[in-house]
Amino acid sequence: MAGTSTNMQALHESFKSFAMHGDTKATGSEMNGKNWSKICKECHVIDGKTVTSTDVDILFSKVKAKSARVITFEEFKAALAELAPKRFKGQSREQAIQSIYGLIAGKDPTNLGVTVATKAGGVDRLTDTSKYTGSHKERFDESGKGKGISGREYIAENTGYVGNYKGAGTYDEKVKK
């Protein structure tokens, strides 16, 4: 019996990790329908023949409370208990439940299809700030770090002189004479 309590603990850990997947505010005590589908797909509860994604979605609606949009761990176990005989035909109900728990226990959600930034071909050339020219060159320092607003806007000096006047700052000296 010690094996089943460890198995149940691993199942609960998997439930928590899938329940929190993709939701920063989730506590891990309740799982939404999207994550229920995800756990069934990734742990191969859905086999495409005897158990389909439609079966899983219908079962989610059946086990959750009427107005709820999430299921608890107890409802999760009830849903698995209902799916087990269908997924593992030819086994007793208890064996089927243990088999389905075995599929899920200890699994964590994967990030399949997550987009990663690439640095291939033309991208390196386009993002190398040392090759920038003209006004774009002024926006970055030598290390390639952006200067922020000082690199984008011309900040006027309110000295009272015209831009390229050579004798700027000499007025006071001329007036004293």
Secondary structure, 3 states (H helix, E strand, C coil): CHHHHHHHHHHHHHHHHHHHCCCCCCCCCEEEHHHHHHHHHHCCCCCCCCCCHHHHHHHHHHHCCCCCCEEEHHHHHHHHHHHHHHHCCCCCHHHHHHHHHHHHCCCCCCCCCCCCCCCCCHHHHHHCHHHCCHHHHCCECCCCCECHHHHCCCCCCCCCCCCCCCCCCCHHHHHHC
